[in-house]
C-alpha cells in the first residue's frame, strides 16, 4: 500500500514573501505609535508630579527622532531647544 501526496506550496511562498516584505514597515509604524504613547505618558507624568504654571515645559516632551524603516529606533525626550537659555539639569 502506497500513498502519494502532492503539495503545491507556491501560494504559501508568495504569501510569506509578501509578509516578510511588509514586516519592516509594520514594525516602523508600531515603534512610532509606541513613541507617541510614551510622549503622552511622559507629559501626564510631568503634570502629575510638578506644579505646571505654563505649558511650555510639558510641550517640550516630544519624539526627538522618529523611527525609520532602516533603523526601527525612536527617541523620546525633552527637547532642549528653547528660545532663551538652554535647559539644564540640576
Buried (B, 14 or more C-beta within 10 A) or exposed (E): EEEEEEEEEEEEEEEEEEEEEEEEEEEBEEBBEEBBEBBEEBBEEBBEEEEEEEEEBBEBBBBBEBBEEEEEEBEBBBEEEEEEEEEEEE
